[in-house]
Amino acid sequence: MDEMQNWHEQYRELARVIGPGATKKLCAYFGGSQISFPKRLWDQQKEAVVIREEYQRGMSVVALARKHNYASRSIRRILARPQA
């Protein structure tokens, strides 16, 4: 852990979350790259497909909103969009 004192702050913070070993692997793989992490893990189009399927199986808009961490209005907007 003493070795981490010499790391860049971003890597020290990452190591606190995922551990030093995983941080070293990420640094070796992505070192020199700039990475942006979207706030949402799911791809929007794929999540919309899942939301439509769950709605068709009878899940309510409110339940979908809770499950997918959206407002009910956003779920209705997703359901109203034409499918690609």
VEXDREN-2710 file (C-alpha; in Angstrom, 1 decimal):
% VEXDREN-2710
k/r/px/py/pz
1/MET/0.0/0.0/0.0
2/ASP/3.0/2.3/0.5
3/GLU/3.7/2.2/-3.2
4/MET/0.4/3.9/-3.8
5/GLN/1.5/7.1/-2.1
6/ASN/3.6/7.8/-5.2
7/TRP/0.7/7.2/-7.7
8/HIS/-1.3/9.9/-9.4
9/GLU/-4.4/10.9/-7.4
10/GLN/-6.7/9.5/-10.0
11/TYR/-5.1/6.1/-9.7
12/ARG/-5.1/6.2/-5.8
13/GLU/-8.8/6.9/-5.9
14/LEU/-9.4/4.2/-8.4
15/ALA/-7.4/1.7/-6.2
16/ARG/-9.6/2.6/-3.2
17/VAL/-12.6/1.5/-5.2
18/ILE/-11.3/-1.6/-7.2
19/GLY/-8.1/-2.4/-5.5
20/PRO/-4.4/-1.9/-6.4
21/GLY/-4.1/-5.0/-8.6
22/ALA/-7.1/-4.1/-10.8
23/THR/-5.8/-0.5/-11.0
24/LYS/-2.4/-1.7/-12.2
25/LYS/-4.2/-3.8/-14.9
26/LEU/-6.3/-0.9/-16.0
27/CYS/-3.3/1.3/-16.2
28/ALA/-1.3/-1.2/-18.2
29/TYR/-4.2/-1.8/-20.6
30/PHE/-5.6/1.8/-20.9
31/GLY/-2.5/3.8/-20.0
32/GLY/-2.3/7.0/-22.1
33/SER/-6.0/6.8/-23.1
34/GLN/-8.7/9.1/-21.8
35/ILE/-11.7/7.2/-20.7
36/SER/-15.2/8.5/-20.0
37/PHE/-17.7/6.5/-18.1
38/PRO/-21.3/7.1/-18.9
39/LYS/-23.6/7.6/-15.9
40/ARG/-25.7/4.7/-16.9
41/LEU/-24.3/1.2/-17.3
42/TRP/-26.9/0.1/-19.9
43/ASP/-26.9/1.1/-23.6
44/GLN/-30.0/3.2/-24.1
45/GLN/-31.4/1.4/-27.1
46/LYS/-30.9/-2.0/-25.5
47/GLU/-32.5/-0.9/-22.2
48/ALA/-35.5/0.5/-24.2
49/VAL/-36.0/-2.9/-25.7
50/VAL/-36.0/-4.5/-22.3
51/ILE/-38.4/-1.8/-20.9
52/ARG/-40.8/-2.4/-23.8
53/GLU/-40.7/-6.2/-23.3
54/GLU/-41.3/-5.8/-19.5
55/TYR/-44.2/-3.5/-20.2
56/GLN/-45.7/-5.9/-22.7
57/ARG/-45.4/-8.6/-20.0
58/GLY/-47.5/-6.5/-17.7
59/MET/-45.1/-4.4/-15.6
60/SER/-46.5/-1.0/-14.8
61/VAL/-44.9/2.3/-15.7
62/VAL/-44.3/3.0/-12.1
63/ALA/-42.6/-0.3/-11.5
64/LEU/-40.5/0.1/-14.6
65/ALA/-39.4/3.6/-13.5
66/ARG/-38.4/2.2/-10.1
67/LYS/-36.5/-0.8/-11.5
68/HIS/-34.6/1.2/-14.2
69/ASN/-34.1/4.3/-12.1
70/TYR/-36.0/6.6/-14.4
71/ALA/-38.9/9.0/-13.8
72/SER/-42.3/7.7/-14.9
73/ARG/-42.4/10.4/-17.6
74/SER/-39.2/9.1/-19.1
75/ILE/-40.6/5.5/-19.2
76/ARG/-43.7/6.8/-21.0
77/ARG/-41.4/8.7/-23.5
78/ILE/-39.4/5.5/-24.1
79/LEU/-42.6/3.5/-24.7
80/ALA/-43.9/6.1/-27.1
81/ARG/-40.8/6.2/-29.3
82/PRO/-40.9/4.2/-32.5
83/GLN/-38.9/1.0/-32.3
84/ALA/-35.7/1.0/-34.4
END
